[in-house]
Amino acid sequence: MRPEYVKKIEQAKLQRKENKSFFDRLKKKRPHDLDRTTNDLHDLAFEQIDCLQCANCCRTTGPLLRGKDIDNLAGHFRIRPADFTEKYLRIDEDKDYVFKSMPCPFLGGDNYCSVYSDRPGACRDYPHTQQRDIRQKLDITFENTLICPAVAEVVEGLKKTYEKK
């Protein structure tokens, strides 16, 4: 991972308490333009951050896999869903299917995803800062500041935007 990405994540860890307070205030404020602002900041962050130079999400955070995800991945490998599940998945404490171990078994040494076209929905949606109803995703966004340098960048932009209002 690029040193500047590590620095952004380390900064987010140092600002964990500050960021938590900010998110608590943001939930109460309920800004009408939060989705648009977050989406714009997402686009700006990903002009600077190259996922292929990072892949921290794929190394540290396993997605929750739904039935459709398992079917797609099993189809990718031309095996039965039950065989895919037995080989790659376990059931976690929340009774969800997750990978047996991390990093993701499909992450290559070059940070490319070997199942990209059939990747799970959670991977497609990550880091969730480009979606609607951001207010409902503030808790996961807070957690993702500790994983994704782009999310850490988005949150810094949100703080600059809403702390002056």
N, C-alpha and C positions, 0 to 999 in steps of 0.2 A: 504494500500500500504506500502511496506517495506520502512523504513526511508532512506535507501541508494538510492532508486528509486526517492523518493521525492527530495533528495539532487541533483541528476543528473538533474532533471527538473528545480529546482530552479537555479542551476548553468547556465543552458541554458537560462533562463530568464534574469539572470544577464549579460550574454554574448550576448544578442540579437543583439546589434549593431555590435559587433565584428563578430558574425556569419554571419550577413547580408553582411558585407563587404567581408568576406571570400567567400561567395557564389557568390557575384558579380565578384570577381577576378577569381574564378573557372570557371564561365561561359565564361569569356574572354580567359582563358588559354586553355580550351578545351583539357584536358589531354586524351591521347589515351587509357589509361588503367583505366579510371574512373569507368566503369561498373565492371570490375574484382575486383578492389580495394574496391569498395563499397560493393560488394557481399561478399568478404572475411571478411570485417569488420562487416557486418551484421551477418555472421555466428559466429564470435568471440563474438559479443555482446549478441547473444542469447544463448551462452554457459553460460553466467553470469546472464542474465535476464530471469525470469520466468514470462510469461504473466499472469499466474494464481495467482501470487502474486501482480499483478498490476491492470490490466483491466482498466486503466485510459482512454484508447481510447473508451471503451464501456460505460464508465460513462460520458464522456464529448463531444465526437465527433460522431455525427450520420452520418451514411453512406448515400450516394445518392443511392436510389433504382431504378433500371431499371425495365422494364416490366418483364424480365425473373426472376429477383429477387422476384418480387411480386408474380408471378406465382408459383415459387418454395416454397415460404413461405406459400402461400395460400394452396398449396398441402400438405405441412407439417401438417397443421392444419385441412385439409380436409374441407376447406371452399372455397367459390367463391372468386376470386381475388378482386372483388368489395367490398365484405364484409370485407376482410382483409384490404383493403385500407381505408375503412370507420372507422374501429376500431383502426388502428395503425398509419396511415399516414396523413400527411398534405402536401400541396404544398408550397415550400419556395419562397423567393423573386426571385430566378432564374428559377422558374417554374419547379423545380425538386421535386420528392417525397422524403420526409425524415420522420423520426419518429416524432410523435406529441410531444414527450417529451423525455428528457434524465434523467437518464441513459437509455440505451437500454432496452426495455421491456422484452427482452429475456435473460438478464444477471441475473444469480442467485447469491444469497448471498455468494456462494462459488467461485464466479468469473467464473464459467463455463457457456458456452453459451448453452441454451436449444434447439437451432435450428442449432447447429454447422454444421451438414452435409448439411444443406440447407441455410446457411448464405449467405448474399448478396456478390456479387463480390467485392465490395469495402472493405468488411471485410476480404475476402480471400487474397486480395492483400496488405493489410495494413501490415507494414508501408511503403511499396514501395521501400525499400532499397535492396531488393533481386531481382530486375527486371533488364531488359535491358533499355537502353536509359535513364540512370539516369540523364544525363544532362538536359533532358526535364522535370524532376521531382524535380529539385533543389528547386523551390519555395515551393512546398508542403513538401519537406524534411525539409526545414528551419522551416516551421510552425510546423511540427511534432516533432521538438526538444523540443517544449514547452508542448508536450502531452506524448511522449513515451520516457522512459529512455534509451531504446535500440537505438533509433535514435540519442539521445543526445550523446551516446557513439560512434556511428558510425561517427558522425560529428567531434568529438574530434580526432578520428583516421584519418579522412580525413585531418584535419588541420595539424596534425603532419606529414602526408605523403607529402602534397602538399605545405606547407609553407616552407619546406626546399629545395624544388626543384627550 
